[in-house]
C-alpha cells in the first residue's frame, strides 16, 4: 500500500490529450511486469489512479505508462516533466494470456486509449513471432489526431509479418484511411477464425461489439480476452470499489475471458 518513488525519465506527447511517461525507480529496484498489468500512479498532493503499463515487458529498468488527460490526477501526471517524481504501487492484476495464442492466428482489437494496454502484447508477440500464426492489429480512434503511436503502427505495418489496419470515426482533411468503427475492419482479416484468439481493449461499448463481431466470425467466446476498466482504488481487493459481480477487477482482472463477464458487461450501473 506504500508507493515507491519513481522519477520521470522522459515525457512523450502523444496524439490528442494523451501523454506517455517513461519512469524509473529512484532506488534502482525494477519490478518486472506482464502484458496487461497496471500500476497505481500517485500524483503527490492530488491523487492516485490505475494506469496500464504500455511498454515492452522485456525492457528492463524503464516503465512506460500512456495516460489520457481526463481528470485532476491524470492531468497532474500528464503535466510532469523529466526529473519530477511520482509514487508507484504495483504491478497489479491478471495479465493477457499470450501463451494461450501459441500456434494460433490472433486478432487484436483496440479502440482509442485501449491500444496502450495491448501494445505490450504486440511487443511480446513480435519478439516471439514464429510461435504465432497470422497476427492482425485493428485500431480505431475518434479522429486521425487521436490515433495513438502512429509512427509505431507504420513501422509494424512495414515489417510485413503483422497486419495493421486503422480506422477513424470522423474523417479529417488529409486522412486517406478507413472511416468507421473498428469492427468494420474485421472483413479485412483472413484465415480460419475458428482457430483464432481475440484480444480486445477499448471503451466498454466497443468491447461488446468487438466481441460480438469476433463471435459472428466463428471465434469462441472463451477464446476472446478483454481488459475491463473499473474504479480501482486500493488494487488489492479491500476497498470494494471495483467489485464486478463476483469478481474484483483489480485482482481477478483486468483481463478476463469474455465468456466469464459477458452476462454482466453492459448491465446498466454495474
C-alpha positions as YAML, in Angstrom:
chain: A
units: angstrom
residues:
- id: 1
  name: UNK
  ca: [0.00, 0.00, 0.00]
- id: 2
  name: UNK
  ca: [3.02, 2.31, 0.27]
- id: 3
  name: UNK
  ca: [4.02, 3.81, -3.10]
- id: 4
  name: UNK
  ca: [7.64, 3.66, -4.21]
- id: 5
  name: UNK
  ca: [9.11, 6.88, -5.54]
- id: 6
  name: UNK
  ca: [9.85, 6.94, -9.27]
- id: 7
  name: UNK
  ca: [11.36, 9.68, -11.40]
- id: 8
  name: UNK
  ca: [10.18, 10.75, -14.84]
- id: 9
  name: UNK
  ca: [12.93, 9.94, -17.31]
- id: 10
  name: UNK
  ca: [11.08, 11.02, -20.45]
- id: 11
  name: UNK
  ca: [7.76, 12.64, -21.31]
- id: 12
  name: UNK
  ca: [6.30, 11.90, -24.74]
- id: 13
  name: UNK
  ca: [3.37, 13.96, -26.00]
- id: 14
  name: UNK
  ca: [1.16, 11.52, -27.86]
- id: 15
  name: UNK
  ca: [-1.70, 12.30, -30.20]
- id: 16
  name: UNK
  ca: [-4.69, 14.11, -28.72]
- id: 17
  name: UNK
  ca: [-4.81, 14.51, -24.94]
- id: 18
  name: UNK
  ca: [-2.55, 11.58, -24.12]
- id: 19
  name: UNK
  ca: [0.98, 11.56, -22.70]
- id: 20
  name: UNK
  ca: [3.41, 8.68, -22.23]
- id: 21
  name: UNK
  ca: [5.62, 8.87, -19.16]
- id: 22
  name: UNK
  ca: [8.79, 6.80, -19.09]
- id: 23
  name: UNK
  ca: [9.65, 6.37, -15.43]
- id: 24
  name: UNK
  ca: [12.36, 4.66, -13.42]
- id: 25
  name: UNK
  ca: [12.59, 3.76, -9.71]
- id: 26
  name: UNK
  ca: [14.76, 6.09, -7.65]
- id: 27
  name: UNK
  ca: [16.01, 3.12, -5.59]
- id: 28
  name: UNK
  ca: [17.12, 1.24, -8.72]
- id: 29
  name: UNK
  ca: [14.89, -1.77, -7.99]
- id: 30
  name: UNK
  ca: [12.94, -2.54, -11.16]
- id: 31
  name: UNK
  ca: [9.84, -4.71, -10.82]
- id: 32
  name: UNK
  ca: [9.07, -6.89, -13.85]
- id: 33
  name: UNK
  ca: [5.54, -6.89, -15.24]
- id: 34
  name: UNK
  ca: [3.42, -8.93, -17.62]
- id: 35
  name: UNK
  ca: [1.45, -7.65, -20.60]
- id: 36
  name: UNK
  ca: [-1.89, -6.28, -19.43]
- id: 37
  name: UNK
  ca: [-0.96, -5.46, -15.84]
- id: 38
  name: UNK
  ca: [-1.32, -1.99, -14.36]
- id: 39
  name: UNK
  ca: [0.28, 0.24, -11.76]
- id: 40
  name: UNK
  ca: [-1.31, 2.67, -9.34]
- id: 41
  name: UNK
  ca: [0.29, 6.04, -10.08]
- id: 42
  name: UNK
  ca: [0.30, 8.68, -7.39]
- id: 43
  name: UNK
  ca: [0.46, 12.36, -8.26]
- id: 44
  name: UNK
  ca: [1.67, 13.76, -4.96]
- id: 45
  name: UNK
  ca: [-0.87, 16.09, -3.37]
- id: 46
  name: UNK
  ca: [-3.54, 15.27, -5.96]
- id: 47
  name: UNK
  ca: [-4.45, 11.59, -6.02]
- id: 48
  name: UNK
  ca: [-3.82, 8.07, -7.25]
- id: 49
  name: UNK
  ca: [-5.14, 6.37, -10.40]
- id: 50
  name: UNK
  ca: [-4.75, 2.96, -12.08]
- id: 51
  name: UNK
  ca: [-2.82, 3.16, -15.36]
- id: 52
  name: UNK
  ca: [-1.97, 0.23, -17.63]
- id: 53
  name: UNK
  ca: [1.68, -0.37, -18.41]
- id: 54
  name: UNK
  ca: [2.21, 0.33, -22.11]
- id: 55
  name: UNK
  ca: [5.86, -0.61, -22.62]
- id: 56
  name: UNK
  ca: [7.84, -3.69, -23.57]
- id: 57
  name: UNK
  ca: [7.84, -6.35, -20.80]
- id: 58
  name: UNK
  ca: [11.34, -7.40, -21.86]
- id: 59
  name: UNK
  ca: [12.85, -3.92, -21.49]
- id: 60
  name: UNK
  ca: [14.40, -3.64, -18.02]
- id: 61
  name: UNK
  ca: [14.79, -0.51, -15.98]
- id: 62
  name: UNK
  ca: [12.15, 1.69, -17.60]
- id: 63
  name: UNK
  ca: [8.37, 1.55, -17.33]
- id: 64
  name: UNK
  ca: [6.00, 3.19, -19.82]
- id: 65
  name: UNK
  ca: [2.53, 4.48, -18.96]
- id: 66
  name: UNK
  ca: [0.29, 6.12, -21.53]
- id: 67
  name: UNK
  ca: [-2.13, 8.42, -19.74]
- id: 68
  name: UNK
  ca: [-5.26, 10.14, -21.06]
- id: 69
  name: UNK
  ca: [-5.72, 13.59, -19.53]
- id: 70
  name: UNK
  ca: [-9.31, 13.34, -18.24]
- id: 71
  name: UNK
  ca: [-9.30, 14.34, -14.55]
- id: 72
  name: UNK
  ca: [-7.37, 16.03, -11.77]
- id: 73
  name: UNK
  ca: [-4.96, 13.16, -11.06]
- id: 74
  name: UNK
  ca: [-4.35, 12.26, -14.70]
- id: 75
  name: UNK
  ca: [-3.87, 15.95, -15.54]
- id: 76
  name: UNK
  ca: [-1.26, 16.26, -12.78]
- id: 77
  name: UNK
  ca: [0.52, 13.15, -14.07]
- id: 78
  name: UNK
  ca: [0.42, 14.35, -17.68]
- id: 79
  name: UNK
  ca: [1.93, 17.65, -16.54]
- id: 80
  name: UNK
  ca: [5.03, 16.02, -15.01]
- id: 81
  name: UNK
  ca: [8.34, 16.77, -16.68]
- id: 82
  name: UNK
  ca: [11.65, 14.84, -16.73]
- id: 83
  name: UNK
  ca: [13.25, 14.82, -13.29]
- id: 84
  name: UNK
  ca: [9.99, 15.18, -11.37]
- id: 85
  name: UNK
  ca: [8.77, 12.40, -9.11]
- id: 86
  name: UNK
  ca: [5.61, 10.35, -8.61]
- id: 87
  name: UNK
  ca: [4.54, 7.41, -6.49]
- id: 88
  name: UNK
  ca: [4.04, 3.90, -7.90]
- id: 89
  name: UNK
  ca: [2.35, 0.81, -6.49]
- id: 90
  name: UNK
  ca: [2.27, -2.43, -8.43]
- id: 91
  name: UNK
  ca: [2.27, -4.08, -10.80]
- id: 92
  name: UNK
  ca: [-1.20, -5.49, -10.19]
- id: 93
  name: UNK
  ca: [-3.77, -7.60, -11.98]
- id: 94
  name: UNK
  ca: [-4.20, -10.61, -14.19]
- id: 95
  name: UNK
  ca: [-2.29, -10.23, -17.49]
- id: 96
  name: UNK
  ca: [-3.19, -11.11, -21.06]
- id: 97
  name: UNK
  ca: [-2.79, -14.85, -21.62]
- id: 98
  name: UNK
  ca: [-0.40, -14.57, -24.55]
- id: 99
  name: UNK
  ca: [0.70, -18.21, -24.30]
- id: 100
  name: UNK
  ca: [-2.88, -19.34, -25.00]
- id: 101
  name: UNK
  ca: [-2.46, -17.95, -28.52]
- id: 102
  name: UNK
  ca: [0.63, -20.02, -29.36]
- id: 103
  name: UNK
  ca: [0.20, -21.84, -32.66]
- id: 104
  name: UNK
  ca: [-2.94, -19.86, -33.50]
- id: 105
  name: UNK
  ca: [-3.97, -16.83, -35.51]
- id: 106
  name: UNK
  ca: [-4.52, -13.65, -33.48]
- id: 107
  name: UNK
  ca: [-6.78, -10.62, -33.82]
- id: 108
  name: UNK
  ca: [-6.02, -7.60, -31.62]
- id: 109
  name: UNK
  ca: [-8.90, -5.10, -31.50]
- id: 110
  name: UNK
  ca: [-8.03, -1.73, -29.98]
- id: 111
  name: UNK
  ca: [-10.25, 1.30, -29.53]
- id: 112
  name: UNK
  ca: [-8.78, 4.70, -28.57]
- id: 113
  name: UNK
  ca: [-6.60, 4.56, -25.47]
- id: 114
  name: UNK
  ca: [-7.22, 0.78, -25.47]
- id: 115
  name: UNK
  ca: [-4.21, 0.43, -27.74]
- id: 116
  name: UNK
  ca: [-1.93, 1.23, -24.78]
- id: 117
  name: UNK
  ca: [-2.70, -1.95, -22.76]
- id: 118
  name: UNK
  ca: [-2.42, -4.02, -25.97]
- id: 119
  name: UNK
  ca: [0.91, -2.52, -27.01]
- id: 120
  name: UNK
  ca: [2.92, -4.87, -24.71]
- id: 121
  name: UNK
  ca: [1.14, -7.83, -26.34]
- id: 122
  name: UNK
  ca: [2.33, -6.65, -29.75]
- id: 123
  name: UNK
  ca: [5.90, -6.32, -28.46]
- id: 124
  name: UNK
  ca: [5.76, -9.78, -26.93]
- id: 125
  name: UNK
  ca: [4.25, -11.47, -29.98]
- id: 126
  name: UNK
  ca: [6.68, -9.83, -32.39]
- id: 127
  name: UNK
  ca: [9.59, -10.91, -30.19]
- id: 128
  name: UNK
  ca: [8.24, -14.48, -30.38]
- id: 129
  name: UNK
  ca: [6.90, -14.13, -33.93]
- id: 130
  name: UNK
  ca: [7.49, -17.76, -35.01]
- id: 131
  name: UNK
  ca: [5.18, -19.03, -32.25]
- id: 132
  name: UNK
  ca: [2.04, -17.45, -33.72]
- id: 133
  name: UNK
  ca: [0.15, -17.64, -36.98]
- id: 134
  name: UNK
  ca: [-1.36, -14.63, -38.72]
- id: 135
  name: UNK
  ca: [-1.47, -11.56, -36.45]
- id: 136
  name: UNK
  ca: [-3.92, -8.76, -37.24]
- id: 137
  name: UNK
  ca: [-3.94, -5.50, -35.28]
- id: 138
  name: UNK
  ca: [-7.11, -3.49, -35.86]
- id: 139
  name: UNK
  ca: [-7.08, 0.00, -34.37]
- id: 140
  name: UNK
  ca: [-9.86, 2.57, -34.16]
- id: 141
  name: UNK
  ca: [-9.86, 6.19, -32.97]
- id: 142
  name: UNK
  ca: [-12.28, 9.10, -32.99]
- id: 143
  name: UNK
  ca: [-10.18, 11.19, -35.38]
- id: 144
  name: UNK
  ca: [-6.76, 10.88, -37.06]
- id: 145
  name: UNK
  ca: [-5.44, 13.21, -34.36]
- id: 146
  name: UNK
  ca: [-6.49, 10.75, -31.65]
- id: 147
  name: UNK
  ca: [-4.69, 7.75, -33.15]
- id: 148
  name: UNK
  ca: [-2.04, 6.57, -30.68]
- id: 149
  name: UNK
  ca: [1.52, 5.63, -31.66]
- id: 150
  name: UNK
  ca: [1.15, 6.41, -35.42]
- id: 151
  name: UNK
  ca: [4.89, 6.06, -36.12]
- id: 152
  name: UNK
  ca: [4.98, 2.70, -34.39]
- id: 153
  name: UNK
  ca: [1.89, 1.50, -36.25]
- id: 154
  name: UNK
  ca: [3.61, 2.46, -39.51]
- id: 155
  name: UNK
  ca: [6.79, 0.61, -38.50]
- id: 156
  name: UNK
  ca: [4.86, -2.51, -37.56]
- id: 157
  name: UNK
  ca: [2.94, -2.42, -40.84]
- id: 158
  name: UNK
  ca: [6.18, -2.14, -42.80]
- id: 159
  name: UNK
  ca: [7.61, -5.24, -41.11]
- id: 160
  name: UNK
  ca: [5.37, -7.37, -43.32]
- id: 161
  name: UNK
  ca: [4.72, -10.05, -40.70]
- id: 162
  name: UNK
  ca: [1.81, -8.36, -38.93]
- id: 163
  name: UNK
  ca: [-1.35, -6.95, -40.49]
- id: 164
  name: UNK
  ca: [-2.08, -3.45, -39.22]
- id: 165
  name: UNK
  ca: [-5.33, -1.71, -40.12]
- id: 166
  name: UNK
  ca: [-6.55, 1.64, -38.79]
- id: 167
  name: UNK
  ca: [-9.83, 3.48, -38.95]
- id: 168
  name: UNK
  ca: [-11.35, 6.68, -37.57]
- id: 169
  name: UNK
  ca: [-14.90, 7.59, -36.64]
- id: 170
  name: UNK
  ca: [-14.70, 11.00, -38.27]
- id: 171
  name: UNK
  ca: [-12.89, 11.97, -41.45]
- id: 172
  name: UNK
  ca: [-10.49, 14.91, -41.47]
- id: 173
  name: UNK
  ca: [-8.74, 16.55, -44.38]
- id: 174
  name: UNK
  ca: [-5.64, 14.59, -45.31]
- id: 175
  name: UNK
  ca: [-6.84, 11.26, -43.95]
- id: 176
  name: UNK
  ca: [-6.73, 8.55, -46.63]
- id: 177
  name: UNK
  ca: [-7.51, 5.54, -44.48]
- id: 178
  name: UNK
  ca: [-10.70, 3.80, -43.42]
- id: 179
  name: UNK
  ca: [-13.62, 5.62, -41.84]
- id: 180
  name: UNK
  ca: [-15.96, 3.80, -39.47]
- id: 181
  name: UNK
  ca: [-15.92, 1.96, -36.16]
- id: 182
  name: UNK
  ca: [-13.13, -0.53, -35.59]
- id: 183
  name: UNK
  ca: [-15.34, -3.58, -36.14]
- id: 184
  name: UNK
  ca: [-15.76, -2.53, -39.79]
- id: 185
  name: UNK
  ca: [-12.15, -3.68, -40.28]
- id: 186
  name: UNK
  ca: [-12.98, -7.30, -39.43]
- id: 187
  name: UNK
  ca: [-13.74, -8.34, -43.06]
- id: 188
  name: UNK
  ca: [-10.13, -7.44, -43.92]
- id: 189
  name: UNK
  ca: [-8.84, -10.26, -41.71]
- id: 190
  name: UNK
  ca: [-8.31, -13.57, -43.49]
- id: 191
  name: UNK
  ca: [-7.81, -17.00, -42.00]
- id: 192
  name: UNK
  ca: [-9.69, -19.64, -40.03]
- id: 193
  name: UNK
  ca: [-11.45, -17.63, -37.35]
- id: 194
  name: UNK
  ca: [-12.45, -20.78, -35.50]
- id: 195
  name: UNK
  ca: [-8.73, -21.19, -34.72]
- id: 196
  name: UNK
  ca: [-8.24, -17.53, -33.77]
- id: 197
  name: UNK
  ca: [-7.62, -15.92, -30.38]
- id: 198
  name: UNK
  ca: [-9.04, -12.43, -29.90]
- id: 199
  name: UNK
  ca: [-7.66, -9.68, -27.64]
- id: 200
  name: UNK
  ca: [-9.99, -6.69, -27.19]
- id: 201
  name: UNK
  ca: [-9.48, -3.42, -25.31]
- id: 202
  name: UNK
  ca: [-11.25, -0.08, -25.52]
- id: 203
  name: UNK
  ca: [-14.45, 1.63, -24.38]
- id: 204
  name: UNK
  ca: [-16.93, -0.89, -22.99]
- id: 205
  name: UNK
  ca: [-19.42, -0.47, -25.82]
- id: 206
  name: UNK
  ca: [-16.61, -1.07, -28.32]
- id: 207
  name: UNK
  ca: [-15.60, -4.27, -26.49]
- id: 208
  name: UNK
  ca: [-19.17, -5.56, -26.55]
- id: 209
  name: UNK
  ca: [-19.45, -5.04, -30.29]
- id: 210
  name: UNK
  ca: [-15.88, -6.22, -30.84]
- id: 211
  name: UNK
  ca: [-16.52, -9.50, -29.03]
- id: 212
  name: UNK
  ca: [-19.77, -9.96, -30.93]
- id: 213
  name: UNK
  ca: [-18.01, -9.30, -34.23]
- id: 214
  name: UNK
  ca: [-15.38, -11.94, -33.44]
- id: 215
  name: UNK
  ca: [-18.01, -14.48, -32.42]
- id: 216
  name: UNK
  ca: [-20.01, -13.77, -35.58]
- id: 217
  name: UNK
  ca: [-16.86, -14.74, -37.50]
- id: 218
  name: UNK
  ca: [-16.58, -18.04, -35.59]
- id: 219
  name: UNK
  ca: [-14.33, -17.19, -32.61]
- id: 220
  name: UNK
  ca: [-15.40, -18.90, -29.39]
- id: 221
  name: UNK
  ca: [-16.35, -16.59, -26.50]
- id: 222
  name: UNK
  ca: [-13.76, -18.37, -24.36]
- id: 223
  name: UNK
  ca: [-11.10, -17.54, -26.96]
- id: 224
  name: UNK
  ca: [-11.76, -13.82, -26.57]
- id: 225
  name: UNK
  ca: [-9.90, -11.86, -23.90]
- id: 226
  name: UNK
  ca: [-10.99, -8.38, -22.81]
- id: 227
  name: UNK
  ca: [-9.49, -5.84, -20.41]
- id: 228
  name: UNK
  ca: [-12.08, -4.17, -18.19]
- id: 229
  name: UNK
  ca: [-11.78, -0.78, -16.53]
- id: 230
  name: UNK
  ca: [-13.43, -0.07, -13.19]
- id: 231
  name: UNK
  ca: [-12.92, 2.38, -10.33]
- id: 232
  name: UNK
  ca: [-9.87, 0.72, -8.78]
- id: 233
  name: UNK
  ca: [-8.61, 2.48, -5.67]
- id: 234
  name: UNK
  ca: [-6.79, 0.01, -3.42]
- id: 235
  name: UNK
  ca: [-5.78, -2.54, -6.13]
- id: 236
  name: UNK
  ca: [-5.72, -5.34, -3.51]
- id: 237
  name: UNK
  ca: [-9.47, -6.20, -3.35]
- id: 238
  name: UNK
  ca: [-10.04, -4.49, 0.00]
- id: 239
  name: UNK
  ca: [-12.00, -1.33, -0.81]
- id: 240
  name: UNK
  ca: [-14.71, -2.91, -2.99]
- id: 241
  name: UNK
  ca: [-14.82, -0.05, -5.49]
- id: 242
  name: UNK
  ca: [-14.00, -2.29, -8.44]
- id: 243
  name: UNK
  ca: [-16.32, -5.18, -7.50]
- id: 244
  name: UNK
  ca: [-17.95, -6.53, -10.64]
- id: 245
  name: UNK
  ca: [-20.48, -9.18, -9.75]
- id: 246
  name: UNK
  ca: [-18.48, -11.97, -8.14]
- id: 247
  name: UNK
  ca: [-15.17, -10.51, -9.33]
- id: 248
  name: UNK
  ca: [-12.76, -7.80, -8.24]
- id: 249
  name: UNK
  ca: [-11.36, -6.23, -11.40]
- id: 250
  name: UNK
  ca: [-8.10, -5.29, -9.67]
- id: 251
  name: UNK
  ca: [-7.18, -8.90, -8.86]
- id: 252
  name: UNK
  ca: [-9.44, -11.21, -10.91]
- id: 253
  name: UNK
  ca: [-8.82, -8.94, -13.89]
- id: 254
  name: UNK
  ca: [-8.40, -6.55, -15.52]
- id: 255
  name: UNK
  ca: [-8.09, -9.22, -18.23]
- id: 256
  name: UNK
  ca: [-10.97, -11.70, -18.41]
- id: 257
  name: UNK
  ca: [-12.20, -14.31, -20.84]
- id: 258
  name: UNK
  ca: [-15.30, -12.89, -22.50]
- id: 259
  name: UNK
  ca: [-17.42, -15.89, -21.52]
- id: 260
  name: UNK
  ca: [-16.91, -15.10, -17.82]
- id: 261
  name: UNK
  ca: [-18.04, -11.48, -17.95]
- id: 262
  name: UNK
  ca: [-20.34, -11.21, -20.97]
- id: 263
  name: UNK
  ca: [-23.57, -11.56, -18.91]
- id: 264
  name: UNK
  ca: [-22.57, -8.53, -16.78]
- id: 265
  name: UNK
  ca: [-20.82, -6.22, -19.25]
- id: 266
  name: UNK
  ca: [-23.29, -3.65, -20.42]
- id: 267
  name: UNK
  ca: [-25.68, -4.07, -17.50]
- id: 268
  name: UNK
  ca: [-26.63, -0.51, -16.59]
- id: 269
  name: UNK
  ca: [-24.86, 0.85, -13.49]
- id: 270
  name: UNK
  ca: [-22.94, -2.42, -12.84]
...
